[in-house]
Structure formats: structure tokens, C-alpha cells
Amino acid sequence: MIETRGLRKSFKARRGPAVEAVRGIDLDVAKGEIFGFLGPNGAGKTTTLRMLATLIVPDGGTATIAGADLLREPGEVRRRIGYVAQGGSTWDDSTAVEELVLQARLYGVSRPDARVRAGRVLSAFQLSEYADRKAKTYSGGQRRRVDIALGIIHEPSLLFLDEPTTGLDPQSRAHMWDEIRRLRDEGMTVFITTHYLEEADALCDRIAIMDHGQIVASGTPSELKRSIAGEVVFVGLPPGSVSAASTVLSAYKSDPFPDGIRLHVDDGATAIPDILRLLDAASVPLTGIELHRPSLDDVFLTKTGRSLRESAA
């Protein structure tokens, strides 16, 4: 559904050299999957998505989107895709029905058919009872569902979602995940950008991790986590003890956090007694200790040398 080779984009800076936002990426997205672009803000995710959606022109490389050439057939690409921006697209004083009918009409759908489609997507997104209310009265989750309904009213084969759950509460986020899965199950290919580790892990069939304009790893969530050998031990520490613990546990590869230290070990069962012995001998107190299997954050850390959670923050 998406194939890119060497796609790149730079932006002129007011001072100094141009900023390379996307540095020659290769992507392959299969039909009928949820594909996630994971990375911190500023990694180049949105720039890539905007190129694929024909909103900005690449500086180089090639791409085929839903069977159409990105550079030679941008109009055909637009007809075959849906796009939902991070900032949303609803007007405060318009109703969901008005927005949806207008969007369908812009794609050449007749007015009667547009109203039928609007009713269908409102029902699918559990918005029928709000159909005639102005958008300014919607909750954040309801408004985001209308955004996605606008993106699919013309029945595209590929849907681009830029940070679809940013700003939503946990319940609304979980409901949005269900809606995205439903679209996939109905045959639509969904391409999302996100900086939420849990979202990428729980929702996406495959993931590309992006950093500084490049793809540093790709695969299914399970494949990516299996690529990291060993296990992770998190040692909870009281304020002021992290530096001392890092010194005592210097034999282990570690990442300090404000409330503790994360250690990468070959085998947690054998490492934990040693960690406890070393801390006790040095009189370093701890507030807790936990054993984890590798996470997507560990994958990002291994590939880039820093935590995705810290980069996103």
C-alpha cells in the first residue's frame, strides 16, 4: 500500500545550513495493516506523513501510495487516501452532519449519498446522538472521532492519522484504539504517527522507529523487543541516591532516572541478588526493585543511546 525509497526533505533555516527533517527513508506498508511511526517530537514523523499525503513535496526519492506515483500522480493519491491532522479539522459552529456531508461532496459524492454515508459513519463511531450538535459542544474524544470520520467519508483504501490520541484521556484513547482496529478489520490500511510507546505496542501490527529523520529499527513489536538481549531491572531509589547507586552498580549497563536506575542484565533472576548485595554493602537504600522484559523504549535506547520516554518529555 506504501512503498518509498530514499525519501528525503530539508527545510531552510533562518540562520545556518538547511535542516534535514527526513534523511532518505525506505518504507514498505502492506495492505490491511496498522503501521506505526514511533519516535519523539521532532524526529521527522509528521514531515514524512505530510509528504506521503501530498501536502509537501519531497526533495528526493520515490514513493508509491495506494498504487499511484506520489510525484507524477498526486491527485490520484489524494483520491485514494484519507488524512487526519494532529490539530483536527472540525469547525466550532458546524455540526458533525454538516461537516461530513460537505467533505463527501468535495470528493464528488452526490448529496443524497453523502447524507447516507454521513449517517453510516456517525453510527459506526457511536456519534449518532450528537450528529446535529455544534462541534464546540463535543468532548475531546467525540471531536477526535468526528475528525477520523471526516478522513474516511469518501471510503479511502489508506488512512493517515497524525498523533490520533494526543490530548485524550485514557478512556477516550482506548476507545480510539478500538475504532482504529475496526477500520483495519474492515479492510482499510492505517498509517499512524505516535510518540506513545504503549499505543505503538498495543495497536500496531508493525512499527518503524524514527529518530533524527532516519528509521533506526522496524518490525513487529514482538520482533523489535526480541532483538534486545537480556532483561531489565528497575531499582527504585529515594531522592539523592541515584548517583551513589550508579557508582555501586557500575558493572551493569545503566540508565539513571529521577526516581531510580534502570539496569540491563543477561538474567534477572541471578542479577537481582547481586544488585541487592552490592547496594546493601554500600548502604544505599532502595524503595523497590522490579524485573521487566525488554520494551520498545529499550529498543529505542539500544538504537539511539537515549530513552524515548525522556526524549518525548
N, C-alpha and C positions, 0 to 999 in steps of 0.2 A: 504493500500500500504506500510505503515511503521508501525511497532509495536515494541517498545522497552520497556524493564522492567529492572530497576536498572542498566542502562548502566553507566560505570564509567571509568575514565582514569586519571592516575597520571604520572608525569614526574620527573625524578631525578633532583635535584638541585645540583649545584657545591658545595654549602655550605648549611648546614641546612637540614631540612626534605624535603621530596618529595612535589612537588606542585600538589594539586588536581585540575586538569583542569575541569573535569566533575565529578559531585558527585552524581551519581545514579539517572539518569533521566528516566522518563516514557513518551513515546510519542505514539500517535495514529494519523496517517495521512491517510485520506480517499482517495480513487481513484478519480481522476479527479478534485482535488482542488489545489489551490495555497496556500501552507502552509509557513508561515514566521517565522523565528527565529530572534527575535528582541533583541538587547542588545548592550552595549558599547563594544569597543575593549577590548579583554582580558576576556570576560565573559564566553568563552568556546564554542562559536558558531561554529567556524571553526574546532575545535577539534572534536566536535560531528559529524559534516558533514563528516570529513575525516574518522571517524570510520564507519559511515553508508555506505561510498563509498569504504570500504575495504582497504583504504590507510594506516591506522594504526589499530592495534589490540586492542580491549578493554581489560581492566584489569578484568572486571567482568560484569555481566548482560547478558541479551539475546536480540536478535533482529531478526526480520523477515523483509526482504526487497523485495518487489515485489514478495512475495510468496516463497522466498528462505531464508534458515537459514544463518545468517551473518557469524557465526563461522564455521559451517560444510560445507557450500556451497559457499565460497567466489567467486569462478569462475563463478558460475551461477548468483550470484548477479551482477557481472561486466557485464555479457552479457545483463542483463535486465535494466541497468541504464545508464544514461549519466551524466558526471561530468564536470563542467566548473569552473576552479580555479579562485581565485581572481586576480592572476597575469597574466592570459591569457596564450595562448599556441601557438600563431602563430609565424612563423619564418620570419624575415625581408625579406629574399631573396626568399621566396616561394610565389606563387600566391594562391588565395583562392581555385581555382580548384585543384591545386596540393595537397594542404593540405587536402581538403575534400575527394578526391579520395584515398589518402593514408590512411586516417582514416577509410574509409569504407572497404578498402582492409584488414586492420588489424583485422576487425571484420568478415572476411571471405566472404565478398561480392565480386562477380566477377567484373572484370574491366569494362565491358560494363554497368553492373547495377550500379556500383559505379559512373560512369560518369552521368548516368541518375539521380541518387539521388542527386549528386552534383548540377546539373542544377536546380533540383526542389527546393532544399533548398536555393540556391542563389536567385532564383526568389521570394521565399516566404519572404526572408529577404531584398528584394529590393537591391540586390548586383550584379545582372547580368552584369551590365555595368563595374563593377570593377573586374570581375572574373579572368582576365588574367593579372592584375596588381600586382606587388610585394606588400607584406603586409606593407612594410616600407612606402609606399605612401598613406596608408589609414589614415583617421581621427580616433580619439579615438572611436567614436561611430561606425564607419564602422568595425574597428578591433574587437570591442566587439561583434558585430553581427556575425562576422566570428567565434569567439570563441563559441558562442551558436550553430551556425550551425554545428560545429565540434562535439558538445555534443549530437546532435540529428541525425547525418547522418546515424547511424545504427538503427534508429527507436526504441528507448527505450520506456518503459512504464513509467519510472520515471526519472526526470531530476533534478540534484542537481546544484544550482547556488550559488556560494560563492561571496557575495557582488557584484552583477552583474552590478551595475551602479556607483560604486566608480570611481571618477575622470571624469565622464561625465558631460557635460554642461546640463542645464535644458531641452533644446530641445531634445538632444540625450537621456536623461533619460526618458522623456515622450514617445519617440518613442520605447524605450526598453520595457517600461511597456506595450505598445500595442502589441508588439511581444510576450511577456510572456503570456498575456491574450489570444492571438490567439492560442498558444500551448495548453493552458488549454481548450479552446473551442473545439479543435480538439481531445480532449480525453486524453491528457498527464497530469500526475501528476507532479507538480513543487514544489520543496522544495528550498526556498531561505533563505540565511542569510543576514541580513542588520542591519545597525545602524541608518538608516534614518527613523525617525518617520513618515514622510509624505508618504514614499514609502510603509511601512507596512500597514498604514491606507488605502491608496488608492488602493493597489494592491492585498492584501492577503485576502483569504476567511476566514482563521483562523490564529491565531498568538500564539506563545509561547514566553513569555518574559523571558530572561535568565540573570542571574546575579551571579557572583562568582561560576560558574559551576552548578547552580541549576535553575530549572524552578520555577519562582515566581508567574506566572499567565499565564492562557491560555484561549482561546475562540475566538469568532469573534471580530473584532474591536469594533463593537457596544456593544456587551456584556461586554467587558472589560471596556469601558467608562461608561456604565450604572452602573457598580459596584461601581463607585465613587460617593458618595452622594454630592449634592450641586452644586455650580458653582464656577467659578474662576474669580476674579477681578484683572487685572494688572494695577498698578498705576505707570505711567511714572514719573521719578524724575530727576532733574538736578544733575550733579556731586556733591558729598559730602552730599547729603540729605538722602541717603538710611538709614543710621544708625538712624538718628532722626525720620524718618518715621516709622521704625521698633519699636522704643520705643513708639511712639504715638499710633500705631496700635497693640500693644502687645496683645490685647484681641482676635485678629484673628490669626489663624494658617497661617504663612507666610514663604515665601522663598525669600531671597534677591538676586537681580541681579545687575550688574554694572549700569544699566540704569533705575532701578525701583524695585518694590517689588510685588510679586505675593501673593494674599490672597485667602484663601479657605473659602467660605461663604455658608450658607444654602440657601439664596435667594438674588441674586444680586440686584434686584430692591429695596429691603429695606436696603441692606447693603451699597450701594453706597452713599446715602445721609448722612449716619452716618460717613462713611470714609471721605467724603469731609468736614463735620463739624469738625471732630477731627483734620484734617490737618490744616484747616483754623484757629482754635483756638490756635494751636501751632505755627502758622506762618511758616509752612513747605510748600514750593512751590511745584507744580507738573506740569509736561509737558503734561499730558494726562491721561485718565482713560478708560479702555476697559473691557467689560464683555464677558467672554468666557464660553462655556460648557466644561466639563472635556475632556482632551486629553489623548493620550497614554502616554505622558510624566507625566501627573498627576497620571496615573495608576502606572507607574514605581516609582514615588515619594512616593506614598502611600505604595507600597510593600517594598521599599528598604531604604526610608528615604532621597533620593537624586534625583536630576534631571538627566534624561537620556541625555538631551542636554548637561549639564555640564560634565557628565561622558564621553560622546563621544568626547567632545572637549579636 
